[in-house]
């Protein structure tokens, strides 16, 4: 079953409830999930809401990125969140950090899967140069995919344009793609973008969509997504 994660990018519990209410629909072959990022988690009652939620298939997208000791301690401090299925760490944290994360995750028997975030989908080849990288994004992502595989990370977050070569490196691992837009939609800050249908056809095991689904009429947006998958 492939996942469609709705990014609950808001600081409002009311809005999250609305998103959940309007997205409780069956889409044959797909399972809906919910992604909570920094905005919601940092908000006054965000963590508590997540902790109490009975909804399945939750992804906590905190993109942990620090030295190995701090990163693994951060993960440890999430151990009471028993209902989380996925959590993200930045691949740029490197092998030691990833190993420390895996160690802590095993020690506390945490059930969630660790997803490694490669180069953010808001980067283009020209903007990545400005942070000092000289390689094209594809090469960087390839390196990070090797690192994820070797560190025993459960899945990769990348743009849909990178799925094909990642599949060859990360056999059997989950491949989750943000940067998803319906045909003709605004890209906003996203640069490496693909449609939901094309991303799945390329081999994504999950996609994540935020603004296309949660801005404006949520019901209509979800209907448009369902139509686009046919
Ligand atoms: O609104 P939009 O569909 O662009 O949102 C994409 C979501 O995916 C955001 O919540 C963002 O934090 C997340 N994300 C991303 N790129 C990554 C990893 C996560 O856009 N590489």
Boltz pocket constraint, residues with backbone or C-beta under 6 A from the ligand:
constraints:
  - pocket:
      binder: B
      contacts: [[A, 7], [A, 9], [A, 37], [A, 61], [A, 117], [A, 118], [A, 119], [A, 120], [A, 121], [A, 122], [A, 157], [A, 158], [A, 178], [A, 179], [A, 180], [A, 187], [A, 188], [A, 190], [A, 208], [A, 209], [A, 210], [A, 211], [A, 212]]
      max_distance: 6.0
